[in-house]
Amino acid sequence: MTLAEVFDSCQDIELRHAKLYATLSLLLGNVDERVARFWEQMSTEEWQHYILVDFGRSLCARSFGLDTPATEMPPVSIQQITHALDKYEGQVVSEQITLQEGFEIAIEIEGSEADTVYMYLLSIIRKAIYQSEETYLLDRISQIEKDMHTHIDHLIDATKRFAKDPDLVRKAYSLKEYHAH
């Protein structure tokens, strides 16, 4: 797999996450205005991931090209990630989804290997920044990594406030451990 293919896959995944969360906002927003705002915020954060990946793609293309093999890529199955997304999108498109199921989907997405791909690309983008000697951009990468933890915190808080299911809240909290590694 080349860097170009990894960037393509990651951008597709982040875009699909953003659209899925935006759709959940429309479908479940009638429950409570705060619920609608939560899903909108999740969607916006995924759009920001997409934009960063696009920016990083340009930076890497300039620094060392995108035909480079992605040799350091962790062993994740992009096909498995996209297959799961197909399933979630099918659930949401059917419009037969509860708030509880929306949170279950979000917890599955945020605990998936999609973040592994994203974090791998952040490491490649960091290398491109050093190679291009544009180290002032490192602050942007550091902020994005912090924002990822905030993204998970928002999901945990919303799950506690709106789902009211102790098992689901525990699953949401387990994302903190997953993202700590």
N, C-alpha and C positions, 0 to 999 in steps of 0.2 A: 504494500500500500504506500502511495506517495503522500507527501505533505498536502498536496492539492486535494487529494481524495479525502484525507482526514478533515481538512478545512471544509470541504463541501458537505461532508456528513455532519459535522458539528453544527454548521450553519443551518442545515436542514432541520436538525433536531431542536436547536434553540428556537427557530421560527415556529416549528410545530408546537413546542411548549407554550410559546407566547399566544398563539392562536387558540390553543386549548383552554388556557386560563381566561382569555378574553371571552370565549364562548361560555365558560362556567359563570362568568360575571353576568352575562345576559340571561342565562337560564336560571340561576339561583339568586340573582340580585333582588328578586321580589320578596325573598325571605326577610331581608333586613338591608337597609342602605349600607351598613357597615360591612356586611358580607359582600355586597357588590364592590365596594371600595377595596376590600382585601383581594378579591380575584383580579381586579384591575391593576392593583399594585404588583401582584405576582406576574401578571402579563407584561407590565412595563419593565420589570427587572429582567425577564427573559429576553425582551427586545434589546435591552442594554447589553446582555451577553452576546446576542447576535451581532450587534454593532461592533463590540470589541473584537469579536472573532474576525469580522470583516476588516477592521483596521489592522489587526495582527497579520492577516493574510497579506495585505499590501506591504507591510513592513518586512515580512519574511521573504516575499517575492523579490524585493529590492536587495535584501541582505544576502540571501543564499539560494534563492530560487525555490520553486514549489515542486520540481520534479525529483527532489531529494527523497530517498526512501525514508519512511517513518519507522526507522529501526528501533527507536527507544519507546515506541508506543506500547503501553501496557496491554496485556492479553485480554482485550474486551471484544465482545461480539456486537458490532454495530448493527448487524442484521437482527440480533435479538432485541436490541434497543428499539429499532424501528418497528419490529413486529409488535412489541408491547404498545408502542404509540398507536399503531393501527387499531389495536383492540380498544384502547382508551378513547380514541377519536370516534370509533364506532359507537361506544357507549354514550358519548356526549351528543353525537349527531342524532341518535335516536330520541333525544330530549326526554328520555325516561330515566332521569338521574336525580337522586336525592342529594341533599347537602352532605350527608354522611358519605355517600359514594364519591362525591367530589373531593372530599378530604382524603379518602382512601387512595384515589388516583394521584392526588398531589404528593402524598407521602411515598407512593410507589415511584413516581417520576423523580422526586428529589433524592431517593435512595438508590436510584438506578446507576448503571455504569456510565450514563451520559455525562455525569460530572467528572468521571475519570478522564474521558476524552477531552473535556473542556480544560481540566487542570493540566493535562499533557500539553495542550496547545498553548496554555499560558506559559509553561516552561520553555517551549520553543520560541514564543514571542519574546520572552525575557532574553534568550540567547541572541535573537535578532537585534534587540535594543543594545546589548553590549557590543555586538559586532558593528552596528551602525554608529556607535559612540553617541547615541542620543539618550544618555542615561537619565535625563530629566523625565523620560517616559516611565521609568520604573515606579515612580509614585503612583501613576495611574494603575499599574498592575497590582501594586500593594493594596490600593483602595478597592479594587475589584475583588480581591481575595477576602478582604474584610466584609465587603458587601454580600458575599456569598453566605457568610455566617449570619448576617442580618436577615437575609432571605429565608434561611431556615428558622431563625427566631420568629419571624412573622408567621410562618406556617404553624409553628408550635403554639404561639399565642392564640391564633385564630382557631386552631383545633380545640384548645382548652375552652375558649369562649363560646364557640358555636356548635361544636360536635357533641359535647357532653357525653362522650363515650370513653371510659377509662382505658380500654384496650387501645383505642385509636390514639389517645393522648400519649400512652406509653410508646406506641410505634413512632409517633412524631418526635418524641424525646430521643428515641434511639438514633434519629438522623444526626444528632449532635455528635454522637460517638462515631458514626460512619464518616462524618466530615472532618473529624479530628485527625484521622489517619492520613 
